[in-house]
Amino acid sequence: MSRTVRAPVEADHARVLAVLDSWWGGFAGADGTRQRAALLPRLYFQHFTDTSRIVEDDGALVAFLIGFLSPARPDEAYVHFVGVDPARQGQGLGRDLYEWFFALARGRGRTVVRAITSAGNAGSHAFHTRMGFVAQPGPRQFEGRPVQPDYDGPGLDRVAFVRHLEA
Ligand SMILES: CC(C)(COP(=O)(O)OP(=O)(O)OC[C@H]1O[C@@H](n2cnc3c(N)ncnc32)[C@H](O)[C@@H]1OP(=O)(O)O)[C@@H](O)C(=O)NCCC(=O)NCCS
């Protein structure tokens, strides 16, 4: 098996959109499908490629990370979206992608990484916690996780994570 890790190109946009529903296990139903697709417009595959990664095994997409260095907050970097093929989950791919991103961010002078996830995504919460993120306190809890109500618009509650990078 030959693994490739590379920057995304525009042609990856459709390939990533095509796997979102199955990789997220249909999370949040039709509404989740719409939200996920809307979160990944083509522009991420045009303008954020140097801070993002595509992982392929023998040419098949197995993981991706879309991230960027904040243009407005010079200390911060942001992981916008990450996904791993369910057949490859739990094997350290998500960790490898995050550690790559942390090193990149650190090397470019960033000391803070932020990410958000849906309030109901317990797996994502567990993963981010293992990766050293802390969920910011919120006015509400969902299944014991602090939630920012209406964070991304009416009814779009999120957990907001922050991770400080060691020097
Ligand atoms: C969340 C996700 C990216 C994690 O990737 P992964 O490759 O499976 O994670 P790793 O194998 O690198 O795990 C890293 C650590 O997080 C833990 N972890 C990962 N997923 C977990 C889960 N669902 N529940 C509990 N712990 C989890 C692992 O046990 C591991 O801990 P360890 O260091 O103690 O061994 C992946 O499961 C995924 O794509 N899920 C569906 C999409 C999604 O929810 N994306 C994130 C929201 S945008």
The ligand as an SDF file (V2000), in Angstrom:
LIG
                    3D

 48 50  0  0  0  0  0  0  0  0999 V2000
  -12.8730   12.5610   14.5360 C   0  0  0  0  0  0  0  0  0  0  0  0
  -11.8930   11.9020   13.5460 C   0  0  0  0  0  0  0  0  0  0  0  0
  -11.3280   12.9790   12.6060 C   0  0  0  0  0  0  0  0  0  0  0  0
  -10.7350   11.3000   14.3520 C   0  0  0  0  0  0  0  0  0  0  0  0
   -9.7870   10.7180   13.4510 O   0  0  0  0  0  0  0  0  0  0  0  0
   -9.1070    9.2910   13.7780 P   0  0  0  0  0  0  0  0  0  0  0  0
   -8.0570    9.0420   12.7650 O   0  0  0  0  0  0  0  0  0  0  0  0
  -10.1840    8.2800   13.9220 O   0  0  0  0  0  0  0  0  0  0  0  0
   -8.4440    9.5790   15.2030 O   0  0  0  0  0  0  0  0  0  0  0  0
   -7.0730    8.9700   15.7890 P   0  0  0  0  0  0  0  0  0  0  0  0
   -7.0260    7.5130   15.5290 O   0  0  0  0  0  0  0  0  0  0  0  0
   -5.9270    9.7720   15.2880 O   0  0  0  0  0  0  0  0  0  0  0  0
   -7.2910    9.2370   17.3300 O   0  0  0  0  0  0  0  0  0  0  0  0
   -6.5570   10.1810   18.1070 C   0  0  0  0  0  0  0  0  0  0  0  0
   -7.0110   10.0470   19.5440 C   0  0  0  0  0  0  0  0  0  0  0  0
   -8.3880   10.4620   19.6560 O   0  0  0  0  0  0  0  0  0  0  0  0
   -9.1780    9.3840   20.1740 C   0  0  0  0  0  0  0  0  0  0  0  0
  -10.4520    9.3310   19.4450 N   0  0  0  0  0  0  0  0  0  0  0  0
  -10.6370    9.5050   18.1200 C   0  0  0  0  0  0  0  0  0  0  0  0
  -11.9520    9.3450   17.8100 N   0  0  0  0  0  0  0  0  0  0  0  0
  -12.5600    9.0420   18.9710 C   0  0  0  0  0  0  0  0  0  0  0  0
  -13.9150    8.7200   19.3140 C   0  0  0  0  0  0  0  0  0  0  0  0
  -14.8950    8.7180   18.3840 N   0  0  0  0  0  0  0  0  0  0  0  0
  -14.2100    8.4600   20.6040 N   0  0  0  0  0  0  0  0  0  0  0  0
  -13.2400    8.4760   21.5600 C   0  0  0  0  0  0  0  0  0  0  0  0
  -11.9280    8.7630   21.3010 N   0  0  0  0  0  0  0  0  0  0  0  0
  -11.6200    9.0330   20.0220 C   0  0  0  0  0  0  0  0  0  0  0  0
   -8.3840    8.1390   19.8740 C   0  0  0  0  0  0  0  0  0  0  0  0
   -8.7050    7.0970   20.7770 O   0  0  0  0  0  0  0  0  0  0  0  0
   -6.9650    8.6070   20.0340 C   0  0  0  0  0  0  0  0  0  0  0  0
   -6.6290    8.6280   21.4110 O   0  0  0  0  0  0  0  0  0  0  0  0
   -5.2250    8.0450   21.9270 P   0  0  0  0  0  0  0  0  0  0  0  0
   -4.2050    9.0340   21.4790 O   0  0  0  0  0  0  0  0  0  0  0  0
   -5.3950    7.9640   23.3800 O   0  0  0  0  0  0  0  0  0  0  0  0
   -5.0350    6.7190   21.2600 O   0  0  0  0  0  0  0  0  0  0  0  0
  -12.5690   10.7690   12.7380 C   0  0  0  0  0  0  0  0  0  0  0  0
  -13.0690    9.8140   13.6310 O   0  0  0  0  0  0  0  0  0  0  0  0
  -13.6930   11.2440   11.8170 C   0  0  0  0  0  0  0  0  0  0  0  0
  -13.4350   11.5930   10.6750 O   0  0  0  0  0  0  0  0  0  0  0  0
  -14.9650   11.2210   12.2990 N   0  0  0  0  0  0  0  0  0  0  0  0
  -16.1020   11.5730   11.4730 C   0  0  0  0  0  0  0  0  0  0  0  0
  -16.0640   13.0000   11.0340 C   0  0  0  0  0  0  0  0  0  0  0  0
  -15.9590   14.0080   12.1750 C   0  0  0  0  0  0  0  0  0  0  0  0
  -16.7010   13.9680   13.1300 O   0  0  0  0  0  0  0  0  0  0  0  0
  -14.9890   14.9490   12.0380 N   0  0  0  0  0  0  0  0  0  0  0  0
  -14.6760   15.9480   13.0640 C   0  0  0  0  0  0  0  0  0  0  0  0
  -15.6190   17.0690   13.1540 C   0  0  0  0  0  0  0  0  0  0  0  0
  -15.3460   18.3560   11.9520 S   0  0  0  0  0  0  0  0  0  0  0  0
  1  2  1  0
  2  3  1  0
  2  4  1  0
  2 36  1  0
  4  5  1  0
  5  6  1  0
  6  7  2  0
  6  8  1  0
  6  9  1  0
  9 10  1  0
 10 11  2  0
 10 12  1  0
 10 13  1  0
 13 14  1  0
 14 15  1  0
 15 16  1  0
 15 30  1  0
 16 17  1  0
 17 18  1  0
 17 28  1  0
 18 19  1  0
 18 27  1  0
 19 20  2  0
 20 21  1  0
 21 22  1  0
 21 27  2  0
 22 23  1  0
 22 24  2  0
 24 25  1  0
 25 26  2  0
 26 27  1  0
 28 29  1  0
 28 30  1  0
 30 31  1  0
 31 32  1  0
 32 33  2  0
 32 34  1  0
 32 35  1  0
 36 37  1  0
 36 38  1  0
 38 39  2  0
 38 40  1  0
 40 41  1  0
 41 42  1  0
 42 43  1  0
 43 44  2  0
 43 45  1  0
 45 46  1  0
 46 47  1  0
 47 48  1  0
M  END
$$$$
